């Protein structure tokens, strides 16, 4: 039974409740916070700037953005593989001490995981080097991304002038991409 607003209700396991707040950092009771998942959809300057940088680079240098995205996915997959290896080793080590020394499967898994970990570590090193060089190439477009993010926050503050001027992030991104595709020449000449 759940008591809410002076009424008692039967509890159903499929029951979900969604609370929405305009507060950026809402504070709730500890008991409530431990049983909930907080999702923050607040747009930050750094997050928006990174998103705008991706859009600008994708518009100006598709090849660079695709390589950057692919290398990020590859790094994520490699880290995921390392975690899986680590978990399998921990599962095998959870045995009795006497059976650990006699277990051929454990010894083979440890040898295979060592080789795989060394291979993945070398791949991660090369991915990090490539990612660093791509980040340098992407940094050329950083001023454009900064201006776009600043413009979004200026447009979103228009609601303070009049509630009629309310614009979403999706609308802004669509307008930003459209303006890039409609304009001619290099991004710095615009």
C-alpha positions in Angstrom: 0.0 0.0 0.0 1.2 3.5 -0.9 0.0 6.6 0.8 -0.1 9.7 -1.4 -2.0 12.9 -0.9 -3.9 11.5 2.1 -5.2 8.5 0.1 -4.0 5.0 0.2 -3.4 3.0 -3.0 -2.6 -0.6 -3.8 1.0 -1.0 -5.0 1.5 -2.5 -8.5 4.9 -3.7 -9.7 4.4 -2.1 -13.1 3.8 1.3 -11.5 6.1 4.1 -12.7 6.1 7.8 -11.7 7.9 10.6 -13.6 8.6 13.9 -11.8 9.6 16.9 -13.8 11.3 20.0 -12.3 12.5 23.3 -13.8 15.1 23.3 -11.0 18.6 22.6 -12.4 19.7 20.7 -9.2 16.6 19.6 -7.3 17.1 18.4 -3.8 15.1 15.4 -2.5 14.9 13.4 0.6 17.7 10.8 0.9 15.2 7.9 1.0 13.6 9.2 -2.2 16.9 9.8 -4.0 18.2 6.3 -3.3 15.2 4.8 -5.0 15.1 7.0 -8.1 17.1 7.7 -11.3 17.7 11.3 -12.0 18.0 12.4 -15.7 19.3 15.9 -16.3 18.4 17.3 -19.7 19.9 20.7 -19.0 22.0 22.1 -21.9 25.5 23.2 -20.9 27.8 25.5 -22.8 30.5 22.8 -23.1 28.2 20.1 -24.1 26.5 22.2 -26.7 29.8 23.5 -28.0 31.0 19.9 -28.5 27.8 19.0 -30.3 28.1 22.1 -32.6 31.8 21.2 -33.3 30.7 17.8 -34.4 28.1 19.3 -36.7 30.5 21.9 -38.2 33.2 19.3 -38.8 30.7 16.9 -40.3 29.6 19.6 -42.7 33.0 20.9 -43.6 35.1 17.7 -43.4 32.9 14.6 -43.5 35.9 12.3 -43.7 37.5 13.7 -40.5 34.3 13.4 -38.5 33.7 9.9 -39.7 37.2 8.8 -38.8 36.8 10.5 -35.4 33.5 8.7 -34.8 34.9 5.4 -35.9 38.0 5.7 -33.7 35.8 6.6 -30.7 33.6 3.5 -31.4 36.7 1.3 -31.7 38.2 2.6 -28.5 34.9 2.0 -26.7 34.7 -1.5 -28.1 38.2 -2.3 -27.0 37.6 -1.0 -23.5 34.4 -3.1 -23.4 36.4 -6.2 -24.5 38.9 -5.6 -21.7 36.1 -5.3 -19.2 34.7 -8.6 -20.4 38.1 -10.3 -20.1 38.5 -8.9 -16.6 35.0 -10.2 -15.6 35.7 -13.7 -17.0 39.0 -13.9 -15.1 37.3 -12.7 -11.9 34.6 -15.4 -12.4 37.2 -18.1 -12.8 39.2 -16.9 -9.8 36.1 -17.1 -7.6 36.9 -20.8 -7.2 38.5 -22.7 -4.4 42.2 -22.1 -4.0 43.0 -25.8 -4.5 41.0 -26.0 -7.7 42.6 -22.7 -9.1 46.0 -24.3 -9.3 44.7 -27.4 -11.1 42.3 -25.7 -13.5 43.7 -25.8 -17.0 40.8 -23.7 -18.3 41.8 -20.9 -16.0 45.5 -21.0 -17.0 44.5 -21.0 -20.7 42.1 -18.1 -20.2 44.8 -16.1 -18.3 47.3 -16.7 -21.1 44.7 -15.8 -23.8 43.6 -12.7 -21.8 47.2 -11.5 -21.4 47.7 -11.7 -25.2 44.4 -10.1 -25.9 45.0 -7.3 -23.4 48.4 -6.5 -24.9 46.9 -6.4 -28.4 44.1 -4.2 -27.3 46.5 -1.9 -25.4 48.5 -1.4 -28.5 45.3 -0.7 -30.5 44.2 1.8 -27.9 47.5 3.5 -28.0 47.3 3.9 -31.8 43.6 5.0 -31.6 44.6 7.6 -29.0 47.4 8.9 -31.2 45.1 9.1 -34.2 42.4 10.7 -32.1 44.8 13.4 -30.8 45.8 14.3 -34.4 42.1 14.4 -35.4 41.3 16.6 -32.4 44.0 19.1 -33.6 42.3 19.2 -37.0 38.9 19.7 -35.4 40.1 22.5 -33.2 40.3 24.7 -36.3 36.5 24.8 -36.2 36.3 25.5 -32.4 35.5 29.3 -32.8 32.5 28.5 -35.0 31.2 26.0 -32.5 31.7 28.5 -29.7 29.7 31.2 -31.6 26.9 28.7 -32.4 26.6 27.7 -28.8 26.6 31.3 -27.6 24.0 32.1 -30.2 21.8 29.3 -29.0 21.9 30.6 -25.4 21.1 34.2 -26.7 18.1 32.8 -28.6 16.9 30.7 -25.7 17.0 33.8 -23.4 14.5 35.6 -25.7 11.8 33.9 -23.7 12.6 36.3 -20.9 11.5 39.2 -23.3 8.3 37.5 -24.3 7.1 33.9 -23.8 6.2 33.8 -27.5 10.0 33.6 -28.2 10.5 30.0 -27.1 12.8 27.9 -29.3 13.9 24.3 -28.8 17.4 22.9 -29.2 16.2 20.7 -32.1 14.9 23.8 -34.0 18.2 25.6 -33.4 20.3 22.6 -34.7 18.1 22.3 -37.8 18.5 26.0 -38.5 22.3 25.8 -37.9 22.7 22.8 -40.2 20.5 24.5 -42.8 22.5 27.7 -42.7 25.7 25.8 -43.2 24.3 23.9 -46.1 22.8 27.0 -47.7 26.0 29.1 -47.5 28.8 28.8 -50.0 32.5 28.6 -49.4 34.6 27.9 -46.3 33.1 28.3 -42.8 35.6 31.1 -42.0 34.6 33.1 -45.1 30.9 33.1 -44.0 
